[in-house]
Amino acid sequence: MSHIFIFEVPDYPRLLLVSDAAIIIAPDLAAKKDIVQNAIDCAIALGISQPRVAVLAAVETVHPAMSATIDAASLAKMAHRGQSSADWSMDHWRSTMRSLRQRWRPNTSCPRSQATPTC
């Protein structure tokens, strides 16, 4: 089982897809590869011909004690070897997040219960 959130962010030129942010608690590497491939397939079905993938962890560097960082590095290496159909890039993710932070300014008149940038 897998799910994908699709975000259309104001002032950002592309859709953002977030996969499995809450459904699968502790996937192993094989499950993560399947989750990413599902997201890639969804993006392609939406007309995104060259989807880019960012694998997230609590930190941006590989730490042997954090399996999420080891898995992220493994997934990136698999993509580098052509074992997926997308560009998986931590640099792409960092630049995307920087761009969003610069463009998105919270609306101070928005009620606290509505935590969306479109409020």
Backbone hydrogen bonds in HBPLUS format (Angstrom, degrees):
<---DONOR---> <-ACCEPTOR-->    atom                        ^
c    i                          cat <-CA-CA->   ^        H-A-AA   ^      H-
h    n   atom  resd res      DA  || num        DHA   H-A  angle D-A-AA Bond
n    s   type  num  typ     dist DA aas  dist angle  dist       angle   num
A0020-ASP N   A0003-HIS O   3.09 MM  17  5.47 154.2  2.16 137.4 145.3     1
A0005-PHE N   A0018-VAL O   2.68 MM  13  5.03 168.5  1.70 156.3 156.8     2
A0018-VAL N   A0005-PHE O   2.83 MM  13  5.03 158.9  1.87 144.9 152.2     3
A0007-PHE N   A0016-LEU O   2.71 MM   9  5.03 174.9  1.71 162.5 164.3     4
A0016-LEU N   A0007-PHE O   2.94 MM   9  5.03 166.6  1.96 147.4 151.9     5
A0012-TYR N   A0009-VAL O   3.13 MM   3  5.50 147.2  2.24 137.3 133.2     6
A0032-LYS N   A0028-ASP O   2.90 MM   4  6.20 157.2  1.95 155.8 163.2     7
A0033-LYS N   A0029-LEU O   2.92 MM   4  6.18 154.8  1.98 150.6 157.1     8
A0034-ASP N   A0030-ALA O   3.08 MM   4  6.38 155.9  2.14 144.6 150.6     9
A0035-ILE N   A0031-ALA O   2.82 MM   4  6.10 153.8  1.89 149.9 157.8    10
A0036-VAL N   A0032-LYS O   2.90 MM   4  6.11 164.4  1.92 152.6 156.0    11
A0037-GLN N   A0033-LYS O   2.94 MM   4  6.14 160.3  1.98 146.6 152.6    12
A0038-ASN N   A0034-ASP O   2.90 MM   4  6.08 151.2  1.98 145.2 152.9    13
A0039-ALA N   A0035-ILE O   3.02 MM   4  6.33 154.3  2.09 146.8 153.5    14
A0040-ILE N   A0036-VAL O   2.86 MM   4  6.17 156.2  1.92 152.4 159.5    15
A0041-ASP N   A0037-GLN O   2.88 MM   4  6.10 162.8  1.91 149.5 153.8    16
A0042-CYS N   A0038-ASN O   2.94 MM   4  6.17 152.5  2.01 145.3 153.0    17
A0043-ALA N   A0039-ALA O   2.89 MM   4  6.14 162.3  1.92 150.6 155.1    18
A0044-ILE N   A0040-ILE O   2.93 MM   4  6.19 161.0  1.97 154.0 159.1    19
A0045-ALA N   A0041-ASP O   2.94 MM   4  6.15 152.0  2.02 141.9 150.0    20
A0046-LEU N   A0042-CYS O   2.97 MM   4  6.29 132.9  2.20 142.4 155.6    21
A0046-LEU N   A0043-ALA O   3.07 MM   3  5.03 130.1  2.33  93.6 107.3    22
A0048-ILE N   A0043-ALA O   2.94 MM   5  5.31 160.2  1.98 150.7 144.7    23
A0047-GLY N   A0044-ILE O   2.98 MM   3  5.10 158.6  2.03 105.8 111.9    24
A0087-ASP N   A0051-PRO O   3.15 MM  36  6.56 155.7  2.21 151.6 155.2    25
A0053-VAL N   A0087-ASP O   2.79 MM  34  6.00 155.9  1.84 132.0 138.1    26
A0089-SER N   A0053-VAL O   2.94 MM  36  6.32 136.2  2.13 161.0 173.1    27
A0066-MET N   A0063-HIS O   2.88 MM   3  5.41 161.9  1.91 122.1 128.3    28
A0069-THR N   A0066-MET O   3.06 MM   3  5.66 134.3  2.27 113.9 124.2    29
A0070-ILE N   A0066-MET O   3.38 MM   4  6.78 153.9  2.45 147.0 154.5    30
A0071-ASP N   A0067-SER O   2.85 MM   4  6.06 164.8  1.87 155.6 159.5    31
A0072-ALA N   A0068-ALA O   2.96 MM   4  6.07 152.7  2.03 137.7 145.5    32
A0073-ALA N   A0069-THR O   3.02 MM   4  6.19 159.2  2.06 142.6 147.6    33
A0074-SER N   A0070-ILE O   2.92 MM   4  6.17 154.3  1.98 146.7 154.6    34
A0075-LEU N   A0071-ASP O   2.81 MM   4  6.05 161.2  1.84 154.3 158.7    35
A0076-ALA N   A0072-ALA O   2.94 MM   4  6.14 157.4  1.99 147.1 153.4    36
A0077-LYS N   A0073-ALA O   2.96 MM   4  6.18 154.7  2.03 145.3 152.2    37
A0078-MET N   A0074-SER O   2.90 MM   4  6.16 153.9  1.96 147.8 155.4    38
A0079-ALA N   A0075-LEU O   2.98 MM   4  6.25 153.7  2.05 146.7 153.4    39
A0080-HIS N   A0076-ALA O   2.89 MM   4  6.15 155.6  1.95 146.3 153.6    40
A0081-ARG N   A0077-LYS O   2.99 MM   4  6.24 141.7  2.14 144.0 153.7    41
A0083-GLN N   A0078-MET O   2.83 MM   5  5.18 160.2  1.87 156.2 151.5    42
A0082-GLY N   A0079-ALA O   2.89 MM   3  5.00 156.9  1.94 106.1 113.3    43
A0093-TRP N   A0089-SER O   3.17 MM   4  6.47 158.5  2.22 142.7 147.8    44
A0094-ARG N   A0090-MET O   2.92 MM   4  6.21 164.8  1.95 155.3 158.7    45
A0095-SER N   A0091-ASP O   3.01 MM   4  6.19 165.6  2.03 150.6 154.3    46
A0096-THR N   A0092-HIS O   2.90 MM   4  6.07 154.0  1.97 149.7 157.5    47
A0097-MET N   A0093-TRP O   2.92 MM   4  6.15 164.5  1.95 156.3 159.6    48
A0098-ARG N   A0094-ARG O   2.94 MM   4  6.14 159.0  1.98 149.6 155.7    49
A0099-SER N   A0095-SER O   2.98 MM   4  6.09 159.6  2.02 143.8 149.3    50
A0100-LEU N   A0096-THR O   2.94 MM   4  6.22 157.5  1.99 150.2 156.4    51
A0101-ARG N   A0097-MET O   2.90 MM   4  6.10 162.4  1.94 151.8 156.4    52
A0102-GLN N   A0098-ARG O   3.03 MM   4  6.24 151.8  2.11 147.0 154.5    53
A0103-ARG N   A0099-SER O   3.03 MM   4  6.23 146.9  2.15 144.3 153.3    54
A0104-TRP N   A0100-LEU O   2.82 MM   4  5.75 160.6  1.86 157.0 161.0    55
A0110-CYS N   A0107-ASN O   3.10 MM   3  5.49 164.3  2.13 114.4 118.9    56
A0114-GLN N   A0111-PRO O   2.98 MM   3  5.60 159.5  2.02 119.7 126.1    57
A0119-CYS N   A0116-THR O   3.30 MM   3  5.70 167.4  2.32 117.9 118.7    58
